[in-house]
Amino acid sequence: EAGVDSPMNCAPKAGRRAAAIMGRLLRRQSSVAQAPGLRSYPVIGSMLNLPAENVWHLQRRAARANAPDIYLMFANGYSKMGHFYTMGFPGVGEGVHGTIYICSDPEEYVQVIRGEGLHPSGAVETQWPSISALKRMPGADEPGGATRGALNIFGHGEAWRQERMFFQQDLQTPKAARGYIPGLAKAAQLASRGAPACADSMDSFAARSSFDLFTAAFFGQLIESADPATPSLPGNLEFAEAILDATMLLVPMLQSPVEMLKDRVGVESADARLLRDKFSVTMEHASGLVRSFVERWEAGELNKYEQASYLRAALDRRLKNEHVTEEALVGISFILLAASVDTTSSLVNWTLLQLAVDREAQRKLAAELQRELGVGGSLTPEVTQSGRGQWLPYLRSVVREVHRMRPSIPVSLMKRTATEVDMCGYTVPAGSLVMLDSFSPQNDPALVPDAHEFRPERWLPDAVAGRKGTAAEVIDHPLLRAPFSAGARMCPGNKIANFELLTMVVQLVQDWEFELEDASITSLLDIPYHQGTTVQPQPMPNFVFRKRRPATA
């Protein structure tokens, strides 16, 4: 059943924004103290009371026991308490209980984004394990240094704003992002060759592929770490693996009261030390890549791909911006490379898994790609500018449906309210931490028929148009479409990350037919997962690859 405050019980969605605004004006607001919530205790918060009932039959096999099941936790809260409730998350939320507010109505959440101000908050500010690890690294207190440059990204003051304004250039516009597609396509072609050799370790393959593709855009260099048959510098392989190891540590540490207390009194736990070590490895490798590039840039030795890279443009801009040093560029590179490997690999993993278990969807996608791109063809900038935004509709529908069922980040937004906000009938004080649960509305059976089934056709234009004016229209809200946040703290590389995903999936489907070795796995619901910074399948099932034959319509 839908929750008591489910979108099914709200006003019709025609004129949804106007209706939401009018509703807030007319209804009487209550104190958040009266909002429903999970029982919470000082220091422990709600960690002992997280609901785990398999509501809506969201999984068939248990998730790994490293942490509470993230999907079931939010689905239970939504189905039992509605659109707005509280929970305790010490170390992240406010006070000794760690109070945070969960909202699952994207139109209500828009208010938080609109009131962000000049120095908005973001989810990264709550990642105290990462912040503590960086503070323990050399150069943390050195202005303009690499570690300080990385730490600034975790803040929201003027140092954050200056760095953000600098590095988001040449990343966020569609035109800029499309300019990197030729390099992404070449990196994907090289990576795809190694897929069969990685059939029993596709999670590592996805991480290395993500590193290869982002490096192609960022440095204009073809690292070729994904294909085991291609020699690559050991540091490239170590970097991708270290990032995955680090991100797997983060959320379990966040959810551990013991880890939080040790951190507060200045004690570095074994996991905290391991996280710092992994960060040191990745920072050192990012430093080497940037410095090597800078030396060749200064010597005028960049090739045509490097000339078209993000870093070359950033170096040119740095000549006019005294606030961003070369060392700060290293710190920024570390953050962007780490985020690209983690988020993109999760998206690639879940998309490949779904296509492997749904051979009919894979066949349809192969037919679309061969029809539009030619047999073996890659994604091109020209294709992404065609059809008034409706290019490769089935591919994009596949990606959107995978995001609905297995989002890499179930909570796509986490922000502090800059001012007092009226939300879902409650007055939320300024400075409160509010999450947007983007997973639950998209898996509510009252809104999504047969929600446990994979149906990319839900996202084709006719289906989207058919939801207009109905309660189900909420699932088409822009805040629910992707895992890249929104507002001033939106992931700056979101457009490139999306093209990375599409380019890699296109190439793999063009090159190979693939399925899972274990025929008993018939749905994403059968695959256990681990909650790190993103949700990753673990263990990753083994694949079987065969050369792709020309598709039939």
Residue pairs with C-beta under 8 A, 6 or more apart in sequence:
1 79
1 446
2 8
2 9
2 79
2 444
2 445
2 446
2 447
3 78
3 79
3 80
3 81
3 82
3 83
3 444
4 81
4 82
5 81
5 82
5 83
5 84
5 424
6 78
6 82
6 83
6 444
6 446
6 447
7 13
7 83
7 105
7 441
7 444
7 446
7 447
7 471
7 472
7 474
8 444
8 446
8 447
8 471
10 105
10 471
11 19
11 23
12 19
12 469
12 470
12 471
13 19
13 468
13 469
13 470
13 471
13 472
13 473
13 474
14 468
14 469
16 107
16 473
16 474
17 107
17 110
20 105
20 107
20 108
24 422
27 425
28 425
29 422
29 425
29 426
29 427
30 425
30 426
30 427
31 426
31 427
32 86
32 101
32 426
32 427
32 428
32 429
32 432
34 426
35 84
35 85
35 86
35 101
35 426
36 81
36 82
36 84
36 85
36 86
37 46
37 81
37 85
37 86
37 87
38 46
38 49
38 50
38 51
38 77
38 85
38 86
38 87
38 88
39 46
39 49
40 46
40 49
40 86
40 87
40 88
40 97
40 98
40 99
41 48
41 88
41 97
42 90
42 96
42 97
43 90
43 96
43 257
43 260
43 261
44 88
44 90
44 257
45 87
45 88
45 89
45 90
45 93
45 97
45 98
45 257
46 87
46 88
46 89
47 68
47 88
47 89
47 255
47 257
50 68
50 73
50 87
51 72
51 73
51 76
51 77
51 80
52 68
52 69
52 72
52 73
52 76
53 72
53 76
54 72
55 72
55 75
55 76
55 79
56 75
56 79
56 443
56 444
56 445
56 451
56 452
57 452
57 525
58 71
58 72
58 75
58 443
58 452
58 525
59 69
59 71
59 72
59 525
60 523
60 525
60 526
61 525
61 526
61 527
61 528
62 69
62 528
63 69
63 70
63 71
63 72
63 528
63 529
63 530
63 531
64 528
64 529
64 530
64 538
66 252
66 530
66 531
67 251
67 252
67 255
67 531
68 255
70 410
70 531
70 535
71 410
71 439
71 535
74 102
74 104
74 410
74 411
74 437
74 439
74 440
75 439
75 440
75 443
77 85
77 87
77 102
77 437
77 440
78 104
78 437
78 440
78 441
78 444
79 440
79 444
82 424
83 103
83 104
83 105
83 108
83 424
84 101
84 102
84 103
84 104
84 105
84 108
84 423
84 424
84 425
84 426
85 101
85 102
86 99
86 100
86 101
86 102
87 93
87 99
87 100
87 102
88 97
88 98
88 99
88 100
89 98
89 99
89 100
89 254
89 255
90 96
90 97
90 98
90 257
90 260
91 98
91 126
91 128
91 254
91 257
91 260
91 263
92 98
92 100
92 126
92 128
92 254
92 433
93 99
93 100
93 433
94 100
94 431
94 432
94 433
99 432
99 433
100 432
100 433
100 434
100 435
101 423
101 428
101 432
101 433
101 434
101 435
102 434
102 435
102 437
103 109
103 423
103 424
103 434
103 435
103 436
103 437
104 436
104 437
104 438
104 440
104 441
105 424
105 441
105 474
106 436
106 438
106 441
106 474
106 477
106 478
106 479
106 480
107 474
107 477
108 423
108 424
109 413
109 423
109 434
109 436
109 479
110 479
111 421
111 422
111 423
112 413
112 415
112 417
112 421
112 423
112 434
113 413
113 415
113 486
113 487
115 417
115 418
115 419
115 421
116 415
116 418
116 487
116 488
116 489
117 418
118 161
119 156
119 157
119 158
119 160
119 161
120 156
120 415
120 418
120 487
120 488
120 489
121 156
121 415
121 416
121 418
121 489
122 156
122 414
122 415
122 485
122 489
123 411
123 413
123 414
123 415
123 485
123 489
124 130
124 153
124 154
124 489
125 154
125 155
125 156
126 254
126 414
126 433
127 154
127 250
127 254
128 254
128 260
128 263
129 249
129 250
129 253
129 254
129 259
129 263
129 271
129 272
129 275
130 154
130 250
130 275
130 279
131 151
131 154
132 263
132 268
132 272
133 272
133 275
133 276
133 279
134 140
134 147
134 150
134 151
134 154
134 279
135 151
136 268
136 276
137 147
137 276
137 279
137 280
137 283
138 147
139 145
139 146
139 147
139 148
139 327
140 147
140 148
140 151
141 148
142 148
142 327
144 325
144 327
144 328
145 325
145 327
145 328
145 331
146 283
146 286
146 287
146 327
146 328
146 330
146 331
146 334
147 283
147 331
148 328
148 331
149 163
149 325
149 327
149 328
149 329
149 330
149 331
149 332
150 283
150 331
150 332
150 334
150 335
151 331
152 159
152 160
152 163
152 328
152 331
153 160
153 163
153 164
153 331
153 332
153 335
162 323
162 324
163 323
163 324
163 328
163 332
164 488
164 492
166 314
166 317
166 318
166 321
166 323
166 324
166 332
167 314
167 324
167 332
167 336
167 492
168 492
169 313
169 314
169 317
170 176
170 310
170 313
170 314
171 177
171 310
171 492
171 493
171 495
171 496
172 492
172 494
172 495
173 495
174 495
176 495
177 495
177 496
177 498
177 499
178 381
178 384
178 385
178 499
179 308
179 381
180 216
180 217
180 308
180 310
180 496
180 499
181 379
181 380
181 381
181 384
181 499
181 503
182 380
182 381
183 216
183 217
183 220
183 222
183 305
183 308
183 309
184 213
184 216
184 217
184 379
184 496
184 499
184 500
184 503
185 378
185 379
185 380
185 503
185 507
186 216
186 222
187 209
187 212
187 213
187 215
187 216
187 222
187 223
187 224
188 209
188 213
188 378
188 503
188 504
188 506
188 507
188 508
189 378
189 507
190 212
190 222
190 224
190 226
190 227
190 230
191 205
191 208
191 209
191 212
191 213
191 224
191 226
191 227
191 504
191 507
192 504
192 507
192 508
192 510
192 511
192 512
193 227
193 229
193 230
193 511
194 205
194 226
194 227
194 228
194 229
194 230
195 202
195 205
195 508
195 511
195 512
195 514
195 543
195 545
196 512
196 545
197 227
197 228
197 229
198 204
198 205
198 226
198 228
199 517
199 542
199 543
199 544
199 545
200 542
200 543
201 540
202 349
202 352
202 540
202 542
202 543
203 244
203 345
203 349
203 536
203 537
203 538
203 540
204 240
204 241
204 244
205 226
206 344
206 345
206 348
206 349
206 352
207 240
207 241
207 243
207 244
207 341
207 345
208 225
208 226
208 236
208 237
208 240
209 226
209 345
209 348
209 504
210 240
210 340
210 341
210 344
210 345
210 348
210 500
210 504
211 223
211 225
211 226
211 236
211 239
211 240
211 243
211 337
211 340
211 341
212 222
212 223
212 224
212 225
212 226
213 340
213 344
213 500
213 503
213 504
214 336
214 337
214 340
214 341
214 344
214 493
214 496
214 497
214 500
215 221
215 222
215 223
215 289
215 337
216 222
216 223
216 305
217 309
217 310
217 496
217 500
218 309
218 310
218 311
218 333
218 336
218 337
219 289
219 293
219 306
219 309
219 310
219 311
220 302
220 303
220 305
220 306
220 307
220 308
220 309
220 311
220 312
221 293
221 305
221 306
221 309
222 305
223 232
223 233
223 236
224 230
224 231
224 232
225 232
225 236
225 237
225 240
235 285
235 288
236 285
238 281
238 285
239 281
239 282
239 285
239 286
239 337
239 341
240 341
242 278
242 281
242 282
243 278
243 282
243 337
243 338
243 341
243 342
244 341
244 342
244 345
244 532
244 536
245 274
245 278
246 275
246 278
246 279
246 282
246 338
247 338
247 342
247 532
247 533
247 534
248 530
248 532
248 536
249 271
249 274
249 275
249 278
249 532
250 275
250 532
250 533
251 531
251 532
251 533
252 271
252 531
252 532
253 259
253 271
253 272
253 275
254 260
258 269
259 269
259 271
259 272
262 268
262 269
262 272
263 269
263 272
268 276
282 334
282 337
282 338
283 330
283 331
283 334
286 330
286 333
286 334
286 337
287 330
287 334
289 333
290 311
290 326
290 329
290 330
290 333
291 326
291 330
293 302
293 306
293 311
293 312
294 315
294 326
296 302
296 306
297 306
297 312
297 315
302 312
306 312
311 329
311 333
314 329
315 329
318 324
318 325
318 326
318 329
324 332
336 492
336 493
339 491
339 493
340 493
340 496
340 497
340 500
342 532
342 533
342 534
343 408
343 409
343 483
343 484
343 491
343 497
343 533
343 534
344 497
344 500
344 501
344 504
345 534
345 536
346 408
346 534
346 535
346 536
347 399
347 402
347 403
347 408
347 483
347 497
347 501
348 501
348 504
348 505
349 536
349 537
349 540
350 402
350 406
350 408
350 524
350 537
351 398
351 399
351 402
351 501
351 505
352 505
352 508
352 514
352 543
353 516
353 524
353 527
353 537
353 541
354 361
354 398
354 401
354 402
354 405
354 406
354 454
354 524
355 361
355 362
355 365
355 398
355 505
355 509
355 514
356 362
356 514
356 515
356 516
356 541
356 543
357 515
357 516
357 521
357 522
357 523
357 524
357 526
358 454
359 515
361 398
361 454
361 456
362 509
362 513
362 514
363 551
363 552
364 394
365 394
365 395
365 398
365 509
366 509
366 510
366 513
366 548
366 551
367 551
367 552
367 553
368 392
368 393
368 394
368 395
369 377
369 392
369 395
369 506
369 509
369 510
369 551
370 377
370 510
370 550
370 551
371 553
372 383
372 391
372 392
373 379
373 380
373 383
373 506
373 510
375 510
375 550
376 510
376 511
376 548
377 510
378 503
378 506
378 507
378 510
379 499
379 502
379 503
379 506
379 507
383 391
383 392
384 391
384 499
385 391
390 461
392 502
392 506
393 460
393 461
394 456
394 460
395 502
395 505
395 506
396 459
396 502
397 456
397 457
397 458
397 459
397 460
398 456
398 505
399 501
399 502
399 505
400 456
400 458
400 459
400 481
401 454
401 455
401 456
401 458
401 459
402 454
402 524
403 481
403 482
403 483
404 442
404 443
404 448
404 458
404 475
405 443
405 454
405 524
406 524
406 529
406 535
407 438
407 439
407 483
407 535
408 483
408 534
408 535
408 536
409 483
409 533
409 534
409 535
410 437
410 438
410 439
410 535
411 435
411 436
411 437
411 438
411 439
412 436
412 438
412 479
412 480
412 482
412 483
412 484
412 485
412 486
413 435
413 436
413 438
413 479
413 485
413 486
413 487
414 433
414 434
414 435
414 436
415 433
415 434
415 487
415 489
416 431
416 432
416 433
416 434
417 428
417 429
417 430
417 431
417 432
417 434
418 430
419 430
420 427
420 428
420 429
420 430
421 427
421 428
421 430
421 432
421 434
422 428
423 434
428 434
436 479
438 479
438 480
441 447
441 474
441 475
441 480
442 448
442 451
442 475
442 480
443 451
443 452
444 451
445 451
446 471
447 471
447 472
447 474
447 475
448 458
448 472
448 475
452 523
452 525
454 523
454 524
457 463
464 476
467 473
467 475
467 476
474 480
478 486
479 486
482 494
482 498
483 534
484 490
484 491
484 494
484 497
484 498
485 491
485 494
491 497
508 514
509 548
510 548
511 547
511 548
512 545
512 546
512 547
512 548
513 545
513 546
513 547
513 548
513 549
514 543
514 544
514 545
514 546
515 543
515 544
516 541
516 542
516 543
516 544
517 541
517 542
517 543
517 544
518 541
518 542
520 526
521 527
521 541
527 537
527 541
528 537
528 538
528 539
529 535
529 536
529 537
529 538
530 536
530 537
530 538
